Amino acid sequence: MTQSRFTGTDSYVATDDLTMAVNAALTLERPLLIKGEPGTGKTQLAEEVAKALDTNLIQWHIKSTTKAHQGLYEYDAVSRLRDSQLGDEKVHDIANYIVKGKLWEAFESDKRSVLLIDEIDKADIEFPNDLLQELDKMEFHVYETKQVITARQRPLVIITSNNEKELPDAFLRRCFFHYISFPDTSTMEQIVNVHFPDLKKDMLSEALKVFFDVREVPGLKKKPSTSELLDWIKLLLAEDIPAEELHGDDPRKAIPKLHGALLKNEQDVHLFERLVFLNRKKSAQGNVDPR
């Protein structure tokens, strides 16, 4: 049976605040703008909401070259020119060369769909403003065919941003906003248990301790995310590395095993190597007999 409210799913741990934000957007019929660190499950949220509401998910992944009009439709003039040169009869109907965009797909859906506009901050600064009227009025005009496309059912629009650039105030006013805070230890335990239900408690405890210690190291260019923690645990299990080997007495004195899953650039690896060297040097100096 189709649900009208989001209550989470078995495969996605949603906090009370996040659940409330999704349902607020559903009630207000406004886009839900989700921000948060990369890897905190912003994109997956749209997938899980669609699953929970038993509806279809339409995904529009934004690139730096994406234009707002592409979400509505595109006129394929090149194909029409080619067909005219070949004498194809369909060239006389311009509608044959209108390529529907993701918003058009969502507007045509017979039931309320979930429309994901993923990483909107990658696009040009004018991109959000160029969608204001369409997201507000839930309709747009196709100039080539003189059609007005109106949404049969207002979709739930979920927009994600990694905060790479500021979004216009006029756009923000039309959204319900939620920031996904990085999970605390308790929430992260729940997330890991969803993906690895048979993980032993000692491994879970040690892995989380190392992971959060890594995130707290000052100067990291890129802190490891939730998705990278899950990859790391998967590798630890595949290599059958016991919990007691994850770190010694001080986890900051050594680079974690299989650290390539957590540290994603050479600067951070070198930072850990320097920390290891400095810690060993301090340890050696501390063991020198002052006499």
Residue, then its C-alpha position, 0 to 999 in steps of 0.5 A: m500500500t502506498q504511504s503518504r509519509f516517510t518513516g524510513t526504510d530497513s536499509y537507510v537509517a534516517t534521524d528523526d530530524l531528517t524524517m521530519a524534513v521529508n514529511a514537511a516538504l511533502t506537506l508543504e509541497r515544496p522542494l526539499l534542499i539537502k546539504g551535508e558532507p559528501g558521503t552522508g547519504k544525500t543521494q541515497l535519501a531520494e532512493e529510499v524515499a521513493k522506495a518507502l512511498d512506493t513510487n518511481l524515482i527520476q534522477w537528474h544528475i547535474k554537471s558543470t555544463t548542465k543547463a536548466h532548460q535540459g530538465l524541461y526538454e531539448y529540441d534536436a535540430v541536428s536530427r531534423l536537419r539530417d532527416s530532411q536531407l534524407g527525405d524522411e516524412k517525420v520531419h514535417d512534425i516538429a514534435n518528433y524532435i522534442v526530447k523530454g527532460k527529467l522534469w517533463e518525465a516527472f510531470e507526466s507521471d500518473k502518480r506522485s514521483v520523487l524527482l532528484i536534482d543531484e548536486i545542484d551546486k555544480a551548475d552555473i550560478e543562474f541554474p537554480n533561478d532558471l528553474l524557479q517558475e517551473l518548480d513553483k507553478m509546476e508547468f512550462h511552455v514548449y515554444e516549438t509545439k506551443q504546448v503547456i506541460t502541467a504536472r499531473q501530480r506534483p512530484l516531491v523534489i529532492i535537491t542535493s548540494n555539497n555547498e560548493k557555491e551559494l544558492p540564490d536567496a529567491f531559490l532558497r525561499r522556495c525550499f524546505f532546508h535540511y542539513i544532514s549532520f555527520p553521524d555521531t558514534s551511535t548513529m554510525e553504529q546503526i548505519v554499519n549494522v544495516h550493511f553488516p548485520d553479522l559484524k562482531k561487536d569488537m570489530l565494530s567498536e575498534a573500526l569506529k574508534v579508528f575511523f573517528d580518530v582519523r576524522e579528528v586529525p587536524g589538517l586533513k584535506k578530506k575527512p573520510s565519509t560514511s561511504e568510505l567507512l563502509d568500504w573500509i569495513k568490507l575490505l577488513l572483512a574480506e582480508d580477515i583482519p582481526a579487530e586487535e590488529l586495527h591499531g595499537d595503544d595509540p591509533r594515531k601512531a600508525i596509518p590504519k590498515l587498508h588506509g586507501a579506503l579512508l585516505k583519498n589523496e597523497q597529502d593526507v597519507h603524507l600527513f599520517e606518515r609525518l605523524v607516525f615519524l614524530n610520534r616515534k621520535k617523541s617516544a624514543q626521546g622519552n625513553v632516553d635515560p637523562r643520566 
